[in-house]
Amino acid sequence: MRRQGQRITVEAFDGAVLVGYAHLFDGPDFIEADDTDGHDALWVKPDHRRQGLAMSIYDYVERETGRSIIPSEHRSGAGDLFWDKRIKRLPADHPAHDWV
């Protein structure tokens, strides 16, 4: 996990090959997706999808920072599916429930 100001970047590798990343913004109340640079905020290489990598990246960030990640208001269809699945795994008092 790297921090540059309020931006958090997490990259996942399979050996030397980048297979996933998350770009997040550490805001005053929550952490949320950061797609301000024109790239996807959360990306997993197609042949590594549906294996829990994106979920693990978000879990890792929450564990390491002690802060909650909330969904972006500007989600793709894939983003909606991700959050539909993620929200079911989160405790009832997690702030993301107010945003999905």
Number of C-alpha atoms within 10 A of each C-alpha: 12 10 12 8 8 11 16 19 17 17 16 18 10 9 7 7 9 12 18 20 21 24 22 24 22 20 11 7 11 14 22 21 22 20 16 11 8 7 11 16 20 20 17 20 12 9 8 13 13 11 10 11 18 21 15 12 19 19 15 14 20 14 11 10 10 9 13 18 22 20 22 20 10 10 15 11 8 9 16 15 11 17 20 12 12 16 18 10 10 13 10 10 8 12 17 20 15 9 11 13
